């Protein structure tokens, strides 16, 4: 097993409600590896008019 | 009076003014435990190097397992005593290892803790500290399999809770370390510490906590009191052993056979620093509609309720106020009744007014 650090932006579409946000993030993380540790460390509004927010995620994953 | 089970989180490695140092949120935890009658919190809050304290109203749960509890995947069962084992990183030098073993013996002799045995990892764990560009504490270990293998060997011998001691590099950035010791920076190693204990929680599902092993560093006469408990002895192990000595068992849910002391469905509130709403326990609590008590506690993060707009979030100025909110919830007193101005009750129409 090898650990990797990931730091990336994930779009938070309007269709995903706050109560579904955790599962939305972990589903995305699990595509990259087994989740050891993660959190949202920043949130930005999109620059365009789409109302999409961008989440900055820090995580440590195992392959 | 009924209890109001409350989760108390101070995320590791984000530079919190209270709780970002060496067990300096422990007095706050005792206050919140008194208010709630039942506080579930994690080692970062309770571990003060050489100092710690037991409290019958505090459940000591490692961060990864605490997230699972918040997700409703496990319950907690009180125990009188855990049978502790210690994993030592094989890269710890002999003299430093002996210091740690003497701490374990002292905890048996003086505190009556059941520390049973220890194991050395087959390979060095290979701690790598890397905060990246975020200024948050981060990093990982190069040999996670060696850690898991050592933990399994302890469990096979009947150990029920695991302390881990990893060797941290002696060439840590001295400026960064001294900033932390002087109360001006982020704990540079806490991010890796979390990864190490999360690995044991994830793969072995037992109570655990981590203490770093360091060779002695030079005296700093400008030491901040919040970091002082890490300067007392040769190791940071005592607080971990005290915390784990009666940490609750983790009961996988659903489970109808094992008794459970605190079920996740009993939790009413979670207390977190303002700006730190982006962690898994908070988002799980939002899913469950719990009260989020967001406390002003300066840190590096800005993930707050301006974007989430979660209706059950209560912002408070400090932990005294948080304790008051918890006590109100515990007694079933409407929080709005205590605040001014007080609004009239609202009429609800059967039809939407245009």
Interface residues (C-beta under 8 A of the other chain):
Chain A: X1 X2 X3 X4 X5 X7 X18 X19 X21 X22 X25 X26 X34 X36 X37 X38 X39 X40 X41 X42 X43 X53 X55 X58 X60 X62
Chain B: X11 X64 X130 X132 X133 X134 X136 X138 X139 X140 X141 X142 X144 X145 X148 X194 X195 X198 X199 X202 X277 X278 X279 X280 X283 X284 X286 X287 X301 X302 X303 X307 X308 X309 X310
